Amino acid sequence: MKSLRILLAVAVLGLGIQPAQAADTPSPSPDPTPTVSASGSPTPSPTPTVPPVPNQPHTCSIRAAMNSKDLAYFYGYVMNATTGQVYGDVRGDQQTPSASVMKTMTAAAAIQVLSPSYQATTRVYAVPSEPGTVVIRGGGDHTLSRLDPPSYTTYKYPPKISKLAAQVLANWPVGQPITKIILDGSYFDQPAWNKAWTTWYRTSGNISLITGLMVDSDRANPDLTDVHYDGTRSTDPVMRAGTYFKKALGAAASAATLVEAATPGDAVEIGNVKSQPMSVWLDHALKYSDNTETEVIAKHAERMSGMVTDFKGVQPMVQRALRALGISPKGLVMNDASGLAQSDRVTAKLVATVMAEASHPSSPISSLIGYLPVSGVSGTLSGRYNGYSALARGAVHAKSGYIPGVFSLAGLVYAKDGTVIAFAGFARQFGGKKLWAAAKPALDALTTRLFLCGAGSYY
C-alpha cells in the first residue's frame, strides 16, 4: 500500500489549496506552474506496479460509513467501475442539489466538444474610418491579466493585457492620439448574470458576470503577491477591463473615451493574445472549483456546438453529451454549469455512472479523471484526508462541492486491493436533519472505507 500511495502521489502531484467557505471556491494558488501541460495531457490515472489480489466479495461492510449521522440526509451510490456491480445505494435514484460536483457534468460535455488544445483569443483593432479609435474584442478569455511579473494570479501563464497594448502602440501612427476605445464583450450571449445566483455570490468573490471580455476573472485585486488580495467582482467586467487596457496604453490614450459597443465592420486587426489551452482551464476549474472558469468553459462548448451561449443551453448540451456516451441523463437539472444554483439537481447514480465511464482508458472522457483533485495531494482535497482517512491519501480522485445545505464528493477510489470504485455522495440538510462541517470528513471516511474494502465492499 505504501508503494501504491507513493506512486499515486507522484503521478498526480499538484498544488495544495484550501477551499474557501462558500460554494467550494478555492483560495488562489501561490505556485505559477501549471498542473497540466500545454500539450493537453492531464495527470494520468494511477496504476499499481504489482497487481494486488481483490478482496473476496461481500466481506467488508460500508454500511456504517454510508449511514454516518454526520452525513445528515444522505444520497449515495457506489459501484465497481469496471464490472458495474453496485456496492451501496442510498437514495441513489433520487434527485439532490449538486453543489460543485456538477462541474464534472460540464467537464464531461466540454471534453467531448472542445479539443484539449483549444484556445481563446483576445484581439485588438484599428478602425480606418475612425482615426484615433482602437478596439479590444474579447474572445471569452477570463484569464486575460493586467498583472506582470513578479505579480501573478491564480491562472497559469495567462495572456497579458500589456502585450495587447504594446501591439497597438507598435502599429499606431506616430503622433496620432487614441481618442476612443471600443470595448466589445459580445462574444457570449446575454444575460451575463444567472438569475439562479444570489448577489452574495458575486460580492463574496465566488463568481463574476460571465462576459466575453474581462480581466483576471474580474477580481478586484487578483495579485497573489499582495496581502490585500481581493476576489470580489464588479457589476461591469467589460468596463473594468477597458479601464485597465486604457491604463496599459499609457500617454497615447490618456484622453480616450471608453465605449461598450460592437466592433466596426471595417476594423483591421493589429494584434492578439491567446489563452492557455483548454486542458489547462479544465484542470484548474476542477482542481480548484473555479465557478467563473467553469461557466466560461460551458459557453465555449455551447458555441462550438452551434448553440446560443446562454445559461439555458447548458442542460441540453450536457444531456446530449451524456447520451453520446450511452448514459441516460435522467434526473439531471442544470440551471448553470458550475453547480452554484440551488435549483440544480442530479442523482448520485448518474454521477457515479459518469465517473465509471471516465475510468476506462478508451472512453472519450477518460481525461476527466486526471483533472480531478486527489486526496491529500492536490486542489480542494489537498488539506483533507486526515486522521483515519490519511490511509486513502493519493488514492481518491474526486470533485468536492459545497453550497449552503449540501456537501458533496464524487469520483473514483483506487482501492488497496486494486479495485477501481466509482462513487458519488451528497450530504444534505433536509428531512429535519441538520448539516454541519463534519460532513466533509465523513465523506472522506466513506471513501477511505471503500479504499480498504475494495471488491469486498457491501452495504
Secondary structure, DSSP 8 states (H G I E B T S, - for coil): -HHHHHHHHHHT---B--B-SSTT-B---S--S-SS-TT---------SS------TT-EE-HHHHT-GGGBEEEEEEEETTT--EEEEESTTSEE--GGGGHHHHHHHHHHHS-TT---EEEEEE-TTSTTEEEEE--SBTT-BS--TT---SSSS--BHHHHHHHHHHTS-TT----EEEEE-TTS-S-SS-TTS-HHHHHTTS-----SB-SGGGEEE--TT-TT-EEEE-S-HHHHHHHHHHHHHGGGGTT-EEEE----TT-EEEEEEE---HHHHHHHHHHTT-HHHHHHHHHHHHHHTT---SGGGHHHHHHHHHHHTT---TT-B-SSSSS--TT-BEEHHHHHHHHHHHTSTTSTTTTHHHHS-BTTTSBTTTT---GGGGGGTTTEEEEEEEETTEEEEEEEEE-TTS-EEEEEEEEE-BTTB---TTHHHHHHHHHHHHHHHGGGEE-
